[in-house]
C-alpha cells in the first residue's frame, strides 16, 4: 500500500511518551511493508538530529513549522477562541494546529490519486482531511482517546480545572467529535469503551479496537526474586504536565503516601517523567517524595521499585505507563482508569495487577505488595505474560495494517 500519514505532533523519539509512542511504533511496523509518506509538524523542542533520524524510517518525510493560533491572550483571547469554537465547530487546541502550507501539500498529494489510505495519527490531525476524500480512498482516524468522553468524565468526577468552561465546552465537543468522525471510513480506538462512543458518533464507519503496545526490548523483564524484602520504593511514571497526571500525582502524594509512610517510615515515592509543573515539583515538600523530571532510562527506575502506583482519576484509553510497568515485571497498583482496557483480574483472568480506587484501598494494596513475596512474584509473572500475549507493537501493527487495507472485520 501507499499510505499518507499525518502526525501534527512530531513522532520522534518515541521515548517522549504519549501520542508519539503509538504513532512511531505503528509507523515503524507499516514502513517495513508499505510506502509511507509522513507529514508532521516540528515543535520547538525537536532537534535536527531527531528529524534526520526519523527520515531513515519512511519513504518520504515532509516537516512543517507548528501551527499558530490567531487569538490573543487574556480574557479577550479566551472569548475570541470560544466564539470561533461555536462558529466553526473546532476546539481552540485543534485550530492551533492549522498550517496552510501543510494543508496545501496534503491537498496536492491526495489529488495525485496515488494513495491507498490516509491516516490521522491522533484526532487533532482531522483538521487536514476533506470530507469528500472518504469516497476516493480509505480515510482512517486513530483517535487515541475520545476528547468528549474525557471532558465529560472530568466534570462527572469533579476534576475539571475550570468547571464552568468545561460545561460550556461539553456539548460543543460532542458536536465536534460526532462531525469529524463522519469524515472517516475507518475509525481506530484503543479500548472497547471508546469504540462504543465512536460507533455512536459514526454508524457508517468501520470501527476497530487496536490497543497500545510495548517495545519489549526497551522494557526487559525483572526477576521478581531480585527485589529485596525491605524494598519500599514506589514509583509513578508519566509526562508530568498533563491534567490527568498532575491530578494523580497530587492525590497520591498528599492523600495516599503519608498513610503508607505511617506504616513504612522508610517508604519513598518517585514521580518520574518529563516536564514536571511547579505544582508537581512542590510535591517534594512531602517527606519521602522525589520529582526527577526526564531520566535517561525509565526502565531503570521501574526496576528499582517495589511497585508502580498509577492513581489515575481521569483520562480515557489504555495507559502506556501501565503496559510498560507490567512488561518490566513491576507489580502494579492502579485505579479503574489506570487499568482501562486490560483484563488483569476477575474469575477468568490470572491476577496481573491490583485494583484500588480509594485511599484505604491504595494503602492496603501497597501494603500487600510490600508484605507478600508470593503475590509480588505472581503479579510480575502474570503481568509480563499479559503483555507478551496481547500488547506488543507487532500485534498492534498487524491489526492496524489490516484496518488500513480494509481486510479486518469491524469490531
N, C-alpha and C positions, 0 to 999 in steps of 0.2 A: 504493500500500500504506500501511497504518497500522502503524508499527513502534515497538516499545518497546525502547529501547537502554539497557543497564546498563553503567555505567563507574564503578566504585568510585574509581579514581584520576581526579581532575578533569582532563578532556582539553583544557585550555586554559591558557596558549597552547601551540601545537604546537612552539614553539621550545625547550621544555624537553627534548625528545627522548624516546627510549624509547617506552613504551606510548602516551603522549599523542599522538605524531606520527601513528601509524597510526589510532588511534581518531578523532582530529579529522578527518583527511583523508577517511576512509571516510564519516564522518557528514556532512561538508561536501558530498560528492558526493550522498549519498542525500537530504539535506534539500532539494535543489533540485528533486526529482521526487516526493517522498513526504512524508507527515505523520509527523514524528518527535517522540516524547516521550522525552527524555533524563533518566535518573535517575542522579545522580552523588553522590559524597561530596566534601566540601570539606576538603582538608587545610589545615594552619595557614598554609602559605605562599601560599595562594590569596587574592587581593585582591578587594574588592568590585567594582572596575573590571573584573577578569577575568570575574567572574560575569555582570556586565551585558553584556560583550562576547559571551559565549557565548550568552546569551539571544537575540541577534539571529539566530542561525543556525537555531534549532529552533522548532517549533511550540509546544513547552512544555518547560520545564526545571524539574526538581524536585531540590533540593540538600539534602543531609543532612550532619550532622557526621560525622567519621570514626568507624568502629567502635573499640571498645576491648576489649583482652584482659582477662579476669578474673584471669589468672595473675599472680603477683607476680614479683619479680626474684630474682636469686641462684640458688643450686643448687636450692632448693625449688621455685622458679618453673619452672625447666627441667624438673624431674621431673614437675611437675604438667602442664605443656604436653605432654610426651611421653606421659603417661598418657592425656590427652584425645585425642591423636592415635591411639593404639592403640584407644581405646574407640569413638570416633565416626568414625574414618577420615579426618578432615580435618586437614591440617597446621596448625601454630600460626599461620603467617603468613596463611593463608586465614581461620581463625577470627577473626583480628584485624580483619577487615572486616565481621564480623557487626554489623548495625544493625537492631534490631527495628522501628523506625519506617519505615525504608526497606523492610524486608521486608513490612510491613503495606500500604504503598502499592502495591508490586508485586503483592501478592495481590489487592488491590481492582481494580487495572487489568486484570489477566488475567480476573477474574471478570465483567467487563463484556462479554466476548466481542467487543470492538471491534477487536482487533488481528489482523493477518495473520501477524506474526512477532515474536518476542522475541529479542534478541541479547545475548550476553555478550561485551563487548569486553575480552578477556583472560580466562584461565581462572579467575582468582580470583572473578569475578562469578557463577560457577556456584552459589555458596552461596545465591543468592536464587531459584533455579529449582527448581520442584517436578517430580518425575519424571512425574506424571500429565499435565502440560501438553503433553507430546510428542504426545498423542492429540488435542489440541484446536487446535494451531496449529504453525507451523514454529518449532521451538526451535533456535537457532543459537549455537554457541560458536566464537569466533575465538580459538584457543588461544595465538597469538603464538609460543610455543615449548613443547616438551614439558619439564615440570619433572623428570619421571622420567629422561628421556634425558640431561638436563643434569647431574643428580646422578650418574648412572652414569658419564658421561664424566669428571667431576671425579675420581671415585675411580679410574677406569682410568688416568688420566694423572698421578695423584699430586698433584692441585691442590686437593683438599678442605682447607678450613681446619681442620676437626675430623673426621678420617677415621673415627674410631670412631662418632661421632654420625651421620655420613652413611651408614655401613654399616648402622646400625640403621634409619635412615630409608628406605633404598632400597626394601625390599620393601613398606613402608607407602605410599610414594609411588606405586609401581606399582599397588597395590590402589586407592588413591585416584583416580588418573588413569583407570584402567580403569572404575571405578564411575561417576564423574561424566560421562565421555564417553557412556555408555549412556543418559543422560538426554536426549540431544540428537538430533534428527532430522537435523541438518546440522552437520558439523564443518569448520571452515576452518583450514588450516595454511599457513605461509608458504613451506615448502620441501618437495620430494618426500620427503626423509628423514623429516621429521616426519609427512608424510602416510602413509607406511608404518606408522609407530608408531600413528597414530590408527586406521587400518583394523584393526590387530591388536586394539586395545582395544575397538572397537565395530563389529562386522562389519555390523550392520543400519543404520548411519548413512550418509548421503551424505557423502563427503569431497571437499573442493575445495582445490586448491592456489592460493592468491592471494598473490603476493609483495608486499613493501612497494614503495613508490614514492617519487618525489621531486617536490617542487614546483619546477619548472624556473625559475620567476620568482625564487625565493629563492636558487638556485644557478646563476647565469649562467655561461656557458662562458668560460673564459680562453684567449686566443690563446696557443698554446704558444710562439710566437716572441717573446712579450713577456718571457719569463724570461731573465735574464742567464746567460751561460755559467758564471759563477763563483758562481751561487746554490747554496749548500749547506745550505739550510734544510730541516729535516724537521719533520713535524707528526704528532701522534696526537690524534684527537678522540674525545669521548665523555664521558658522565657519569662523573666520577672518584671515585665512591663505591660502585661495584658490584664484586663479587668478580672478575668476568672482566676488567674494565678495570684494576683495581688490579694484578692478576697480569700483564697485558700490559704495563702501563707500567713496572713494576719490572723485568721481563725485558728490555724494550727499553733502558731507561736504564742498567742495570747490566751486562748481558751483551753487548748488541749495539753500542750507541752508542759506548762507549770505543774499540772497534776501528775504527769508522767515523772517529772523530776522529783516530786514529793516522794514517790515510791523508789526511784532510782536516782540518787543525787549526782551520780557521775554521768547521767544521760546527756547526750549532745544532739543538736538538730542543725543540719546544714541545708541552706537554701542555695541550690547550685543551678545557675542558668544565666543567660545573657541579660544585660540592660536592667539591673535592679533599680527601681524608682527610689526616690528619697523615703517614701513610706515603707518600702521593703527594707532598705538599709537601716532604718531606725529600729527594726526588729532585733538588731544585735544588742540592744539595751536589755533584752530579756536574757537572764543568765543561762548559759549553755548554748545560745544560738549564734551561728555564724552565717554571713551572707558572702558568698565567694565571687559573684559575678561569673563571667565566662571563664571556663577552665580548659586546659589543654586536652583532657580526657575525661569525659563524663563517666565512662565505664569504670575508671579507677576509683572515683568517688562512690559509685554504686557498690563496687566490690568490697570497699572498706566498711560498709554499713550493715547493721543487723537487719534493718527493714527500710523499705521505701514507703512513706506515708503520703498518699495522694488525696488530700482532704478537699476535693473539688465540690463546690456547692452550686456552681452554674457552669454552663457550657454543654454543647451537644457534640455528638460524634465520638468515634474511637480516639482515645488519647495515645499519642505516640509514646509519651512518658511511661504509661502503664505497660505497653508492649515491650519497651526496652528494658524495664526493670525485670519483668518476667523472663525475658530472654537471658538476662545476665544471671539468673538464678538467685535473685534477691527477693526474699519474702515481701509481699505487698499487702498493705492495709489501705483500703480505698473505699470511697463512697459509691453510691449507685451511679453517680455521674462519672466518676473515675473509672468505673468498670462497664460503662455502657458498651453494648455490642459484644461482650465477652461472656462465654459460658464457663464461669470459674467456680461455681458452687451449685448446690441443688442435688437432688437424689440421683440424677442421671449423669452427673459430671464429677470427675475427680477434683478434689478441692485444690484450686490453684492460687487463690488469694482470699484474704479475709475481708469481709464487708463491714463497714461502720458508717453511720450517718448522724450520730450524736456524740457529744463529748464523752459520756460514760462508755459508749461502745468503742470509741477510739482508744481510750485508756486501757480498757480490758483487752482488746485485741493486740495492742502493742505489748502489753504485759505477757500475754500468751506466747508471743514470739520470743521475748526475752527469756522466758522460763522453760519452754518446751522444745528440747532439741529434736525430738521426732517430728514435731509439727514443722519446725524450720526446714528440716530435710525434705519432708513430703511436699511442702509448698514450692521449694526450689525445683524439685524433680518434675512435679506436675506443671508448674509454670513454664518451664523450658519446653516440655513436651507439647504443651498447647501451642506455643509459638511455632515450633518446628512443623507441627501438623497443619496449622491453619493460617499463620500470619507471617509468611515470608514475602519479600517483594517479588520473587519469581512467581509465586502463586497469584499475587495481585496483578502482576504484569500479564500473565496468561489470560486472566479474566478481562482485563482492560483491552487487550488485543482483540479478543472475541467480540467485545462490545463495539469496538470501532469497526470491525469487519462486518457486523450485523449477523454474526453466526451464533451468538449466545442467546438463549431464551430469556425473555424479560422475567425478572424476579416477581 
